[in-house]
């Protein structure tokens, strides 16, 4: 008895129309998802930055930002840019830091700014960059783990999306001036 209802439903016009609609939607959905993946991997990505390391430029509670990936591929990053970096210590973690020095440049930094004024100078080796958070007292950066391989740079953070009151470009923040 049930098999007869199933056969009738499969032969019905409603089932055939539904099948046509699905066959129209699925290829469009697959194309959309492929375009989204290519965009996220090669052009732009959205990143969440939180914690005290980039205060006062980025907020403590969290900032949703856009990062473009083209600059890293064509070596168009410069000192002062805010970058998205894959952590050299925890590979699945991404950090937002400021680029302080490129390969071949020397950088002077405070070894332990909370407890002493001792500073050191280092020349960044070939294929590496020096990154630091804007808040040197609360930042896990190159002062702790040394120069970072250029290949770990994932993009240049250029636009703040959230919170809405701070919506806008981060380009004017090349120094340590606060926007928020």
C-alpha positions in Angstrom: 0.0 0.0 0.0 2.7 2.5 1.0 4.8 1.6 -2.1 1.9 2.5 -4.3 1.7 6.0 -2.7 5.5 6.4 -3.2 5.3 5.4 -6.9 2.4 7.9 -7.4 4.3 10.7 -5.7 7.5 10.0 -7.7 5.4 10.1 -10.9 3.6 13.3 -9.9 4.2 16.6 -11.5 5.1 18.2 -8.1 8.0 15.8 -7.7 9.3 16.5 -11.2 9.1 20.3 -10.7 10.9 20.0 -7.4 13.6 18.0 -9.1 14.0 20.6 -11.8 14.3 23.4 -9.2 17.0 21.5 -7.3 18.9 20.8 -10.4 18.8 24.6 -11.2 19.8 25.7 -7.7 22.6 23.2 -6.9 25.1 24.3 -9.7 24.5 28.0 -8.7 25.1 27.2 -5.0 28.3 25.3 -5.9 29.6 28.2 -8.0 28.9 30.6 -5.3 30.7 28.6 -2.6 33.7 28.2 -4.9 33.8 31.9 -5.5 33.6 32.5 -1.8 36.4 30.1 -1.1 38.7 31.7 -3.7 37.9 35.2 -2.4 38.6 34.2 1.2 41.9 32.3 0.3 43.4 34.7 -2.2 41.7 38.2 -1.9 40.1 39.1 1.4 39.3 37.6 4.7 37.5 38.7 7.8 39.3 38.5 11.1 38.4 38.9 14.7 41.0 40.8 16.8 40.6 40.8 20.6 42.8 41.2 23.6 45.1 43.9 25.0 48.0 43.5 22.6 46.9 46.1 20.0 45.5 48.7 22.4 44.8 51.5 21.7 44.5 50.9 18.0 42.1 47.9 18.3 39.8 47.4 21.2 40.0 45.0 24.0 36.6 43.4 23.6 37.0 42.5 19.9 37.2 44.1 16.5 35.9 42.6 13.3 38.3 43.6 10.6 38.9 43.0 6.9 42.4 41.8 5.8 43.5 41.8 2.2 45.8 39.0 1.1 47.3 40.5 -2.1 49.9 42.7 -0.4 51.6 39.6 1.2 51.8 37.8 -2.1 53.4 40.7 -4.0 55.7 41.9 -1.1 53.8 45.2 -0.8 53.8 45.4 3.0 55.6 48.2 4.8 56.7 49.1 8.3 53.7 50.4 10.2 51.1 48.1 8.5 48.8 46.1 10.7 49.2 42.5 9.6 47.4 39.2 10.2 50.0 36.6 11.2 49.8 32.9 11.8 51.3 32.3 15.2 54.8 30.7 15.1 54.1 29.1 18.5 50.5 27.8 17.9 49.9 27.2 14.2 46.1 27.2 14.3 46.0 30.6 16.0 46.2 33.9 14.1 47.4 37.2 15.6 47.0 40.8 14.6 50.2 42.8 15.1 52.0 45.8 13.7 54.9 45.3 11.3 57.9 47.0 12.9 60.8 46.0 10.7 61.5 44.2 7.4 64.4 41.9 6.5 67.7 43.6 6.7 66.5 46.4 9.0 67.6 46.8 12.5 65.2 47.1 15.4 65.7 48.1 19.0 63.2 46.7 21.5 62.7 46.5 25.2 63.4 43.0 26.4 61.0 43.1 29.4 59.3 46.5 29.4 57.3 45.8 32.6 60.3 45.1 34.8 63.4 46.9 33.2 64.6 49.4 30.7 67.0 46.9 29.1 66.9 47.0 25.4 68.5 45.0 22.6 69.1 45.7 18.9 68.7 43.0 16.3 69.0 42.9 12.5 66.0 41.1 11.0 67.3 38.1 9.0 66.5 37.5 5.3 62.9 36.2 4.7 61.7 37.4 8.1 59.9 40.4 9.6 59.6 41.9 13.1 56.1 42.3 14.6 55.0 43.9 17.8 51.7 44.8 19.4 51.0 48.4 20.0 50.7 47.7 23.7 54.2 46.6 24.5 53.3 45.7 28.1 50.7 43.1 27.1 51.8 41.7 23.8 53.1 38.2 22.7 55.2 39.2 19.7 58.7 39.1 18.2 60.2 40.3 21.5 59.3 36.8 22.8 59.7 34.5 19.8 62.0 36.5 17.6 61.7 37.4 13.9 58.8 35.8 12.1 59.1 34.1 8.7 57.5 36.2 5.9 55.5 33.1 4.9 53.5 33.3 8.1 52.0 36.7 7.2 48.4 36.1 6.0 47.3 39.6 5.1 47.2 43.3 5.8 44.4 44.4 8.0 43.0 47.6 6.5 39.4 48.1 7.5 37.5 47.9 10.8 33.9 46.6 10.4 32.9 46.2 14.1 32.2 48.0 16.4 30.0 50.3 14.3 31.2 53.4 16.1 34.8 52.7 14.9 33.8 51.6 11.3 36.4 52.7 8.8 40.0 52.5 7.6 42.9 51.6 9.8 45.4 53.2 7.3 45.6 56.4 9.3 46.9 54.4 12.3 50.5 53.9 11.0 51.8 55.1 14.3 50.5 54.4 17.8 47.7 57.0 17.8 44.4 55.9 19.1 41.2 56.1 17.0 38.8 54.8 19.5 
